[in-house]
Amino acid sequence: MGDRPPAIDDVARLAGVSVTTVSRVLNGSAQVSDRRRAATLKAIETLGYRPNETARALASGRSRVIAVLTGDTTLYGFASAIQGIEDAALEHGVLVTVARVREPRRRAIRRLVDILLTQPLGGVIGIEFESSVSTALGMLPPSLTAVSASLVGTHLSGLPHSHMDDESGGRIATEHLLGLGHETVHHLAVDYPTVSGHGRTYGYLAALAAAGARVPTIEQVTWEPGSAEAAAARLLDDGATALFCFNDELALGAVRAVRARGLDVPRDVSVVGFDDVPVASVSSPSLTSVRMDFRGLGEAAYGLLRSITGAGSLVSSPDVELPASLVVRESSGPPART
């Protein structure tokens, strides 16, 4: 069986009975002999088999619970996608339970999945922005219907999925700054290119290549705005006039670095963020950002799950794509002329 949990056919094989017999034992049917019932129960105990509701339960209404496998729920993208799933599920009277994959070790992920499978689930949605969530999705039994919500380049599970094209977002952000007249654009990226959102970095590089612009060294930062502030200070020493940041929180750290030098945003340095978090529109200056519809991504993933299980109308395609868009505000402008 490898890393996958035992399935009902494994129980039947070990007990020397049919799958139908195992099902009858699980449902408490009297149409099973004592000998076969005892053999089946022993096989269930030996294998550690835990029966759970399958995707058919979501369609029939017998299960009103689905699970969401997710990464760091303090991050805007994960939290917003979960909100989208919860809102869509609530409209159909379905409860959402959230399981956060806290570390990448397979043993820890296996433990989380094992706990999750003790619940009567009607389906699973994985917010597949990180490879650890992909690993968890791969440990689910085939009998349990699962779908994925992902970004370009993060969809590793091979499941039906809704996704957003953050690579195009990185491209349009960079094209915007180049179109304003900046000679090149400097980029602050988180652990490039090993985590979610690396597509936006590829989009950035593609835009520079298409324009024939100089490609500066990419600054590696952490998720902390203070890390972006320090990195932006280094880029200002390199003569940067335009900064494209991995997300909005890092962009706000970059703005702080520019101001600490006595410079102005955007007169001296333009700054563009990513995700378009709510604070982006009320910061000073208001932040130009790439808008990603994370809540819409979650809603689309739930709709995809319903359509596959037969609980909703079928979608025309097994995959759903949501585009990125640029919201231009006060933090970007043409370079200062000397």
JOCOR-V404951 format. One line per field, one symbol per residue. ss: DSSP state (A for helix, B for strand, O for the rest). phi: phi as a letter, one per 40 degrees, with the letter a starting at -180 (. if undefined). A space follows every 10 residues. Layout:
# JOCOR-V404951
ss=???
phi=???
This chain:
# JOCOR-V404951
ss=OOOOOOOAAA AAAAAOOOAA AAAAAAOOOO OOOAAAAAAA AAAAAAAOOO OOOOAAAAAA OOOOBBBBBB OOOOOAAAAA AAAAAAAAAA AOOOBBBBBB OOOOOAAAAA AAAAAAOOOO OOOBBBBBOO AAAAAAAAOO OOOOOBBBBB BOOOOOOOOO BBBBOAAAAA AAAAAAAAAO OOOOOBBBBB OOOOOOOAAA AAAAAAAAAA AOOOOOOOBB BOOOAAAAAA AAAAAAAOOO OBBBBOOAAA AAAAAAAAAA OOOOOOOOOB BBBBBOOAAA AOOOOOOBBB BOOAAAAAAA AAAAAAAAAO OOOOOOOOOB BBOOBBBOOO OOOOOOOO
phi=.gccccbccc cccccgbccc cdcccccgcc cbcccccccc cccccccgcb cacccccccc gcbbbbbbca cccccdcccc ccdccccccc cbgbcbbbbc ccaccccccd cccccccccc ccibbbcccb cccdcccccc cccbcbbbba bdgbcbcgcd acabcccccc cccccccccc hccabcbbbc fdbcbdgcdc cccdcccccc cgccbccccc bcccdccccc ccccccccgc babbbdaccc ccccdccccc cgbbbbdcac bbbahfcdcc cbcbccccac cbcccccccc cccccccccg caccccbcbb bbccabbcbc cbaccccb
